[in-house]
Amino acid sequence: MARLSAFLLLLAVAAPVHAQGLVWSLPPDGTWIRYAGDYQQVLFDSTKNASLSLTDAKASYNCGDTARDWAKVTCWKRELTVRSVGSQTASYKGEDVPCRWLEFELVTGNVPQGQVGIDPGPVGKRVVKALVPESAVVGATTDARGIPVSFLPVVKGMEKVGDGQVTPLVGNVLQLYPTYSLLAYYRDVQPDPTAGPAGLALDVGTTTGVTGEIVTESRSDRSTNTGVFWRGDNVPFGVAKWQVTIIREKKEATAPRSTFRPRARIQVTMEAVETGTDAKSVLGDPPAAAPAVPGF
């Protein structure tokens, strides 16, 4: 899990803050949805393969594959549960507005032989709970004024990482990327004619596959996040399935752009497997004196 944590840190440093792409709508309070899937990380060693290219980064790799000594492949199982666990009126931008408590519980780890469920170890589980103004969830990439919906504001919240203590949420926006989800805020989302049906065992009605991409680049690093996700009006919170691929490239700061070489790739595939209407918060109620985020 240490290697996974280190790579997520690299993503956070390399990429600007983007909002999560998980919440497109608000279902009735008490609704929850659980996603399950796979997280694969490939670390490339250019000292063992000087001709590394994007073709190599986009190739298929099997978990534990040792055939290529320049590509270290590691895999984990992952579950993400999204819950609506309460509603209340709260002050936001000087007005009392309807808000919703949203909770995201992520478990990442391995499934030991003979065991049912993921073993997250001491750091592979984390939960965040945030009070979000309902008006901020607009179900589009821009609001009525044409302004990009690049984040979800938070009135207050709390978070628990692994076996640690519950702590107040830092900041005034809900940042699920890249820690809870690799789905980013894609400014340009287009229908994907190659996506096909979501193909879920869970009946969530009709879904449509769409795709988006974000490329961020500095003098020495380039990160490309490509996401394909399936949305549906009857899916709690709006997303039924997603596959995200992130490729990190690196070069010397003074070298031409043509010398970018892959350093790492992660690929996550998640799909809805269960939903219900009896959501209960795993973090419980916030302290009575829990402060609102400064500025709100």
GIRATA-V269219 format. One record per backbone hydrogen bond with DSSP energy under -1.0 kcal/mol. CO is the residue of the C=O (numbers start at 0). NH is the residue of the N-H. If there is no record, write none. Layout:
CO_NH, CO_NH
This chain:
0_4, 1_5, 2_6, 3_7, 4_8, 5_9, 6_10, 7_11, 8_12, 9_13, 10_14, 27_30, 29_278, 30_83, 31_275, 32_81, 33_272, 33_273, 34_79, 35_270, 36_77, 37_268, 38_75, 39_266, 40_73, 41_264, 42_71, 44_47, 48_51, 52_56, 53_57, 61_64, 67_70, 69_44, 71_42, 73_40, 75_38, 76_108, 77_36, 78_106, 79_34, 80_104, 81_32, 82_102, 83_29, 85_100, 87_98, 89_96, 91_94, 94_91, 96_89, 97_133, 98_87, 99_131, 100_84, 101_129, 102_82, 103_127, 104_80, 105_125, 106_78, 108_76, 109_118, 111_114, 118_109, 119_123, 121_162, 123_107, 124_161, 125_105, 126_159, 127_103, 128_157, 129_101, 130_154, 131_99, 132_135, 133_136, 140_148, 142_145, 146_142, 147_149, 151_173, 154_292, 155_130, 156_168, 157_128, 158_166, 159_126, 160_163, 166_158, 171_153, 175_179, 175_180, 189_210, 191_194, 207_230, 208_191, 209_228, 210_189, 211_226, 213_224, 215_222, 219_250, 220_217, 221_248, 222_215, 223_246, 224_213, 225_244, 226_211, 227_242, 228_209, 229_239, 230_207, 231_234, 234_237, 236_23, 237_231, 239_271, 240_229, 241_269, 242_227, 243_267, 244_225, 245_265, 246_223, 247_262, 247_263, 248_221, 249_260, 251_254, 255_258, 256_259, 260_249, 262_43, 263_247, 264_41, 265_245, 266_39, 267_243, 268_37, 269_241, 270_35, 273_33, 275_31, 286_289, 292_295
